[in-house]
Amino acid sequence: MATWTFLSNHAHVLLCLAENPDHRLHDIAERVGITERGVQLILADLIADGYVERERVGRRNHYTIHPESRLRHPLEAHHRVAELVEALGPERHQTNC
């Protein structure tokens, strides 16, 4: 894997949820290349700041992204999450992260 990337792990987790809102922490961690604990911490950030909502469905979690939310950094604050997902998220024919 590269030593740096253009997107943060927060963005990577968000994009994985856009591809599959029912992903398990293990699946996201494997895809992003971080620990499950790292994914938990990132999800806690995204949920606390209103970017993602978590709903318990049986023994699993379902995540809903709030596409109207604005990106956090001042350089990108004029963009919405929906724009990030549209530009870099899943292709229409793809179903798995």
DSSP file with accessible surface (Angstrom, degrees, kcal/mol):
  #  RESIDUE AA STRUCTURE BP1 BP2  ACC     N-H-->O    O-->H-N    N-H-->O    O-->H-N    TCO  KAPPA ALPHA  PHI   PSI    X-CA   Y-CA   Z-CA
    1    1 A M              0   0  196      0, 0.0    32,-0.0     0, 0.0     0, 0.0   0.000 360.0 360.0 360.0 150.8    0.0    0.0    0.0
    2    2 A A        -     0   0   70      1,-0.1     3,-0.1     2,-0.1     0, 0.0  -0.191 360.0-123.5 -64.1 156.0    1.1    3.6   -0.6
    3    3 A T  S    S+     0   0  140      1,-0.1     2,-0.3     0, 0.0    -1,-0.1   0.704  93.0  12.9 -76.9 -19.6    2.7    5.5    2.2
    4    4 A W        -     0   0  164      0, 0.0     2,-0.3     0, 0.0    -1,-0.1  -0.979  66.5-160.0-149.2 160.4    0.1    8.3    1.8
    5    5 A T        -     0   0   67     -2,-0.3     0, 0.0     2,-0.1     0, 0.0  -0.913  30.4-118.2-135.9 165.3   -3.2    8.8    0.1
    6    6 A F  S    S+     0   0  188     -2,-0.3     2,-0.3     2,-0.1    -1,-0.1   0.729  96.7  58.1 -76.1 -22.6   -5.3   11.8   -1.0
    7    7 A L  S    S-     0   0   52      1,-0.0    -2,-0.1     2,-0.0     2,-0.1  -0.837  82.5-122.0-111.5 150.4   -8.3   10.8    1.3
    8    8 A S     >  -     0   0   68     -2,-0.3     4,-2.1     1,-0.1     5,-0.1  -0.313  31.0-107.0 -78.6 167.0   -8.4   10.3    5.0
    9    9 A N  H  > S+     0   0   68      1,-0.2     4,-2.7     2,-0.2     5,-0.2   0.835 121.5  61.5 -63.7 -30.0   -9.5    7.0    6.6
   10   10 A H  H  > S+     0   0   66      2,-0.2     4,-2.3     1,-0.2    -1,-0.2   0.934 106.0  45.5 -60.3 -44.5  -12.7    8.9    7.6
   11   11 A A  H  > S+     0   0   13      2,-0.2     4,-2.7     1,-0.2    -2,-0.2   0.911 111.6  52.5 -65.4 -40.4  -13.4    9.4    3.9
   12   12 A H  H  X S+     0   0   48     -4,-2.1     4,-2.2     2,-0.2    -2,-0.2   0.918 110.2  47.4 -62.7 -43.4  -12.5    5.7    3.1
   13   13 A V  H  X S+     0   0    0     -4,-2.7     4,-2.3     2,-0.2    -1,-0.2   0.938 111.9  51.0 -62.6 -45.1  -14.9    4.4    5.8
   14   14 A L  H  X S+     0   0    8     -4,-2.3     4,-1.9     1,-0.2    -2,-0.2   0.922 109.8  49.6 -59.1 -42.8  -17.7    6.7    4.6
   15   15 A L  H  X S+     0   0   20     -4,-2.7     4,-1.7     1,-0.2    -1,-0.2   0.876 108.2  53.3 -67.5 -35.2  -17.2    5.5    1.0
   16   16 A a  H  X S+     0   0    7     -4,-2.2     4,-2.2     1,-0.2    -1,-0.2   0.914 108.9  49.7 -63.4 -40.4  -17.3    1.9    2.2
   17   17 A L  H  < S+     0   0    3     -4,-2.3    -2,-0.2     1,-0.2    -1,-0.2   0.853 106.6  55.8 -66.8 -33.2  -20.6    2.6    3.9
   18   18 A A  H  < S+     0   0   28     -4,-1.9    -1,-0.2     1,-0.2    -2,-0.2   0.874 109.8  46.6 -65.0 -35.0  -21.9    4.2    0.7
   19   19 A E  H  < S+     0   0   32     -4,-1.7    -2,-0.2     1,-0.3    -1,-0.2   0.871 136.5   3.6 -73.6 -37.9  -21.1    1.0   -1.1
   20   20 A N    ><  -     0   0   37     -4,-2.2     3,-1.7    -5,-0.1    -1,-0.3  -0.752  58.2-168.3-153.0 100.6  -22.7   -1.2    1.5
   21   21 A P  T 3  S+     0   0   41      0, 0.0    42,-2.5     0, 0.0    -4,-0.1   0.549  89.9  58.0 -69.7  -3.3  -24.6    0.3    4.5
   22   22 A D  T 3  S+     0   0   71     40,-0.2    39,-0.2    -5,-0.1    -5,-0.1   0.235  75.6 136.2-108.4  10.8  -24.7   -3.1    6.1
   23   23 A H    <   -     0   0   19     -3,-1.7     2,-0.2    -7,-0.1    38,-0.1  -0.260  52.7-124.5 -59.0 145.8  -21.0   -3.8    6.2
   24   24 A R     >  -     0   0  121      1,-0.1     4,-2.1    36,-0.1     3,-0.2  -0.515  24.6-110.7 -83.7 157.7  -19.5   -5.3    9.3
   25   25 A L  H  > S+     0   0   36      1,-0.2     4,-3.0     2,-0.2     5,-0.2   0.894 119.6  56.5 -54.5 -41.1  -16.6   -3.5   11.1
   26   26 A H  H  > S+     0   0   78      1,-0.2     4,-2.4     2,-0.2    -1,-0.2   0.909 106.3  49.3 -58.2 -44.3  -14.3   -6.4   10.0
   27   27 A D  H  > S+     0   0   39     -3,-0.2     4,-2.1     2,-0.2    -1,-0.2   0.919 114.0  44.9 -63.3 -44.8  -15.2   -5.9    6.3
   28   28 A I  H  X S+     0   0    0     -4,-2.1     4,-3.0     2,-0.2     5,-0.3   0.933 112.4  51.6 -65.5 -45.3  -14.6   -2.1    6.5
   29   29 A A  H  X>S+     0   0    6     -4,-3.0     4,-2.5     1,-0.2     5,-1.7   0.918 111.2  47.8 -58.8 -43.9  -11.3   -2.5    8.4
   30   30 A E  H  <5S+     0   0  143     -4,-2.4    -1,-0.2    -5,-0.2    -2,-0.2   0.922 114.6  45.9 -64.1 -42.8  -10.0   -5.0    5.9
   31   31 A R  H  <5S+     0   0  141     -4,-2.1    -2,-0.2    -5,-0.2    -1,-0.2   0.914 118.7  40.0 -67.9 -43.5  -10.9   -2.8    2.9
   32   32 A V  H  <5S-     0   0   10     -4,-3.0    -1,-0.2    -5,-0.2    -2,-0.2   0.796 108.4-122.0 -78.4 -28.3   -9.5    0.4    4.4
   33   33 A G  T  <5S+     0   0   52     -4,-2.5     2,-0.3     1,-0.3    -3,-0.2   0.810  72.9 107.4  89.5  32.4   -6.4   -1.3    5.8
   34   34 A I  S   <S-     0   0   41     -5,-1.7    -1,-0.3    -6,-0.2    -2,-0.1  -0.789  73.4 -83.5-130.0 175.3   -6.9   -0.3    9.4
   35   35 A T     >  -     0   0   92     -2,-0.3     4,-2.0     1,-0.1     5,-0.1  -0.360  34.7-114.8 -77.3 162.0   -7.9   -2.1   12.6
   36   36 A E  H  > S+     0   0   92      1,-0.2     4,-2.5     2,-0.2     5,-0.1   0.877 120.1  55.4 -61.4 -36.6  -11.5   -2.8   13.6
   37   37 A R  H  > S+     0   0  148      1,-0.2     4,-2.4     2,-0.2    -1,-0.2   0.897 104.7  53.0 -63.1 -39.9  -10.9   -0.5   16.6
   38   38 A G  H  > S+     0   0   19      2,-0.2     4,-2.3     1,-0.2    -1,-0.2   0.916 108.9  49.1 -60.5 -42.1   -9.9    2.2   14.2
   39   39 A V  H  X S+     0   0    0     -4,-2.0     4,-3.1     2,-0.2     5,-0.2   0.927 109.0  53.4 -63.2 -42.5  -13.1    1.8   12.3
   40   40 A Q  H  X S+     0   0   86     -4,-2.5     4,-2.3     1,-0.2    -2,-0.2   0.918 110.2  47.1 -57.7 -45.1  -15.1    1.9   15.5
   41   41 A L  H  X S+     0   0   84     -4,-2.4     4,-2.0     2,-0.2    -1,-0.2   0.903 112.9  48.2 -65.3 -41.2  -13.4    5.2   16.4
   42   42 A I  H  X S+     0   0   12     -4,-2.3     4,-2.8     2,-0.2     5,-0.2   0.932 111.4  49.9 -65.7 -44.0  -14.0    6.7   13.0
   43   43 A L  H  X S+     0   0    2     -4,-3.1     4,-2.8     1,-0.2     5,-0.3   0.907 107.6  54.5 -61.8 -38.6  -17.7    5.6   13.0
   44   44 A A  H  X S+     0   0   51     -4,-2.3     4,-2.7    -5,-0.2    -1,-0.2   0.920 110.5  46.8 -60.6 -42.1  -18.0    7.2   16.5
   45   45 A D  H  X S+     0   0   79     -4,-2.0     4,-2.1     2,-0.2     6,-0.2   0.942 113.5  47.3 -62.0 -49.8  -16.7   10.5   15.0
   46   46 A L  H  <>S+     0   0   15     -4,-2.8     5,-2.3     1,-0.2     6,-1.4   0.876 116.3  44.4 -62.8 -37.8  -19.0   10.3   11.9
   47   47 A I  H ><5S+     0   0   47     -4,-2.8     3,-1.6    -5,-0.2    -2,-0.2   0.936 111.9  51.7 -71.8 -46.3  -22.0    9.5   14.1
   48   48 A A  H 3<5S+     0   0   81     -4,-2.7    -2,-0.2    -5,-0.3    -1,-0.2   0.856 112.3  46.6 -60.6 -34.2  -21.3   12.1   16.7
   49   49 A D  T 3<5S-     0   0   84     -4,-2.1    -1,-0.3    -5,-0.2    -2,-0.2   0.342 117.5-111.0 -93.8   6.6  -20.9   14.9   14.1
   50   50 A G  T < 5S+     0   0   35     -3,-1.6    -3,-0.2     2,-0.3    19,-0.1   0.614  85.6 115.9  81.2  15.1  -24.1   13.8   12.2
   51   51 A Y  S   <S+     0   0   30     -5,-2.3    15,-2.8    -6,-0.2     2,-0.3   0.785  81.4  24.6 -82.6 -28.5  -22.6   12.5    9.1
   52   52 A V  E     -A   65   0A   3     -6,-1.4     2,-0.4    13,-0.2    -2,-0.3  -0.978  65.0-152.5-137.7 147.8  -23.8    8.9    9.7
   53   53 A E  E     -A   64   0A 103     11,-2.5    11,-2.7    -2,-0.3     2,-0.5  -0.968  12.8-149.0-120.6 138.3  -26.7    7.4   11.6
   54   54 A R  E     -A   63   0A 123     -2,-0.4     2,-0.4     9,-0.2     9,-0.2  -0.914  12.9-175.6-110.0 134.1  -26.5    3.8   13.0
   55   55 A E  E     -A   62   0A 107      7,-2.8     7,-2.9    -2,-0.5     2,-0.5  -0.995  23.7-130.0-128.5 130.7  -29.5    1.6   13.4
   56   56 A R  E     -A   61   0A 155     -2,-0.4     2,-0.5     5,-0.2     5,-0.2  -0.674  24.3-177.7 -79.8 127.2  -29.5   -1.8   15.0
   57   57 A V  E >   -A   60   0A  79      3,-3.2     3,-2.1    -2,-0.5     2,-0.3  -0.914  62.5 -56.3-127.6  99.8  -31.1   -4.5   12.8
   58   58 A G  T 3  S-     0   0   68     -2,-0.5    -2,-0.0     1,-0.3     0, 0.0  -0.487 119.4 -21.2  65.3-124.2  -31.1   -7.8   14.6
   59   59 A R  T 3  S+     0   0  223     -2,-0.3    -1,-0.3    -3,-0.1     2,-0.2   0.370 129.7  71.2 -96.3   2.7  -27.5   -8.6   15.4
   60   60 A R  E <  S-A   57   0A 119     -3,-2.1    -3,-3.2   -36,-0.0     2,-0.4  -0.708  75.2-122.3-115.6 168.4  -26.1   -6.2   12.8
   61   61 A N  E     -A   56   0A  39     -5,-0.2     2,-0.4    -2,-0.2    -5,-0.2  -0.864  13.7-157.1-109.3 145.5  -25.9   -2.5   12.2
   62   62 A H  E     -A   55   0A  49     -7,-2.9    -7,-2.8    -2,-0.4     2,-0.4  -0.985  13.4-153.1-119.3 132.6  -27.2   -0.5    9.3
   63   63 A Y  E     -A   54   0A   6    -42,-2.5     2,-0.5    -2,-0.4    -9,-0.2  -0.896   6.7-163.1-113.0 135.7  -25.7    2.8    8.5
   64   64 A T  E     -A   53   0A  60    -11,-2.7   -11,-2.5    -2,-0.4     2,-0.3  -0.975  12.9-144.8-117.2 125.1  -27.3    5.8    6.8
   65   65 A I  E     -A   52   0A  31     -2,-0.5   -13,-0.2   -13,-0.2     3,-0.1  -0.696  10.4-136.8 -86.5 139.2  -25.2    8.5    5.4
   66   66 A H    >   -     0   0   44    -15,-2.8     3,-1.6    -2,-0.3    15,-0.3  -0.807  20.0-171.7 -95.1  95.7  -26.5   12.1    5.6
   67   67 A P  T 3  S+     0   0   59      0, 0.0    15,-2.3     0, 0.0    16,-0.3   0.708  76.4  65.0 -67.2 -18.9  -25.6   13.4    2.1
   68   68 A E  T 3  S+     0   0  111     13,-0.2   -17,-0.1    12,-0.1    -2,-0.0   0.644  76.8 111.7 -79.1 -12.8  -26.6   17.0    2.9
   69   69 A S    <   -     0   0   23     -3,-1.6    12,-2.9   -18,-0.1    13,-0.3  -0.290  68.7-122.8 -63.0 144.9  -23.8   17.4    5.4
   70   70 A R  B     -B   80   0B 128     10,-0.3    10,-0.2    11,-0.1     7,-0.1  -0.602  27.5-102.8 -87.3 148.0  -21.0   19.7    4.6
   71   71 A L        -     0   0   35      8,-2.4    -1,-0.1     5,-0.6     8,-0.1  -0.342  30.8-129.5 -67.2 153.0  -17.4   18.6    4.5
   72   72 A R  S    S+     0   0  172     -3,-0.0     5,-0.1     4,-0.0    -1,-0.1   0.847  77.0  84.1 -81.2 -39.5  -15.4   19.7    7.6
   73   73 A H  S >> S-     0   0  100      1,-0.1     3,-1.7     3,-0.1     4,-1.2  -0.450  79.9-125.6 -72.0 140.2  -12.2   21.3    6.3
   74   74 A P  T 34 S+     0   0  109      0, 0.0     4,-0.3     0, 0.0     3,-0.3   0.822 109.8  59.0 -54.7 -31.6  -12.5   25.0    5.3
   75   75 A L  T 34 S+     0   0  131      1,-0.2     3,-0.1     2,-0.1    -2,-0.0   0.771 119.8  27.5 -68.2 -25.8  -11.1   24.3    1.9
   76   76 A E  T X4 S+     0   0   83     -3,-1.7     3,-2.7     1,-0.1    -5,-0.6   0.352  86.6 108.3-114.6   3.1  -14.0   21.8    1.2
   77   77 A A  T 3< S+     0   0   42     -4,-1.2    -2,-0.1     1,-0.3    -1,-0.1   0.706  72.6  64.4 -61.3 -17.3  -16.8   23.2    3.4
   78   78 A H  T 3  S+     0   0  120     -4,-0.3     2,-0.3    -3,-0.1    -1,-0.3   0.488  94.5  78.5 -83.7   0.6  -18.6   24.4    0.3
   79   79 A H  S <  S-     0   0   65     -3,-2.7    -8,-2.4    -8,-0.1     2,-0.2  -0.804  73.7-136.7-108.0 151.6  -19.1   20.8   -0.8
   80   80 A R  B >>  -B   70   0B  94     -2,-0.3     4,-1.3   -10,-0.2     3,-0.9  -0.653  25.7-112.4-101.0 160.4  -21.6   18.3    0.6
   81   81 A V  H 3> S+     0   0    1    -12,-2.9     4,-2.6   -15,-0.3     5,-0.3   0.874 116.2  64.4 -56.6 -38.0  -21.0   14.6    1.5
   82   82 A A  H 3> S+     0   0   24    -15,-2.3     4,-2.7   -13,-0.3    -1,-0.3   0.870  99.3  52.5 -56.8 -36.3  -23.2   13.7   -1.5
   83   83 A E  H <> S+     0   0   68     -3,-0.9     4,-2.4   -16,-0.3    -1,-0.2   0.897 109.0  49.2 -67.7 -39.7  -20.7   15.2   -3.9
   84   84 A L  H  X S+     0   0   30     -4,-1.3     4,-2.7     2,-0.2     5,-0.4   0.948 114.4  44.6 -62.8 -47.6  -17.8   13.2   -2.4
   85   85 A V  H  X S+     0   0   33     -4,-2.6     4,-2.6     1,-0.2    -2,-0.2   0.911 113.7  50.4 -65.5 -41.3  -19.8   10.0   -2.6
   86   86 A E  H  < S+     0   0  173     -4,-2.7    -1,-0.2    -5,-0.3    -2,-0.2   0.917 116.5  41.2 -63.1 -41.9  -21.0   10.8   -6.1
   87   87 A A  H  < S+     0   0   78     -4,-2.4    -2,-0.2    -5,-0.2    -1,-0.2   0.882 136.3  12.3 -74.2 -38.2  -17.4   11.5   -7.3
   88   88 A L  H  < S+     0   0   93     -4,-2.7    -3,-0.2    -5,-0.2    -2,-0.2   0.443 103.3  99.4-122.7  -3.6  -15.6    8.7   -5.6
   89   89 A G  S  < S-     0   0   16     -4,-2.6   -74,-0.1    -5,-0.4   -73,-0.1   0.141  80.8 -42.7 -78.3-164.1  -18.2    6.3   -4.3
   90   90 A P        -     0   0   40      0, 0.0    -1,-0.2     0, 0.0     2,-0.2  -0.195  54.9-117.3 -65.3 147.0  -19.5    3.0   -5.7
   91   91 A E    >   -     0   0  116     -3,-0.1     3,-1.4     1,-0.1    -3,-0.0  -0.529  33.4-109.5 -75.3 154.1  -20.2    2.5   -9.3
   92   92 A R  T 3  S+     0   0  253      1,-0.3    -1,-0.1    -2,-0.2     0, 0.0   0.832 117.4  47.8 -58.3 -34.9  -23.9    1.7   -9.9
   93   93 A H  T 3  S+     0   0  144      2,-0.0     2,-0.3     0, 0.0    -1,-0.3   0.612  94.7  91.4 -83.9  -8.9  -23.2   -1.9  -10.9
   94   94 A Q    <   +     0   0   76     -3,-1.4     3,-0.1     1,-0.1     0, 0.0  -0.657  41.9 169.8 -90.1 138.0  -21.0   -2.6   -7.9
   95   95 A T        +     0   0  100     -2,-0.3     2,-0.4     1,-0.1    -1,-0.1   0.575  55.9  66.4-121.5 -16.8  -22.6   -3.9   -4.6
   96   96 A N              0   0  107    -76,-0.0    -1,-0.1   -73,-0.0   -76,-0.1  -0.878 360.0 360.0-113.6 144.6  -19.6   -4.9   -2.4
   97   97 A a              0   0   30     -2,-0.4   -81,-0.1   -81,-0.1    -2,-0.0  -0.431 360.0 360.0 -73.8 360.0  -17.0   -2.7   -0.8
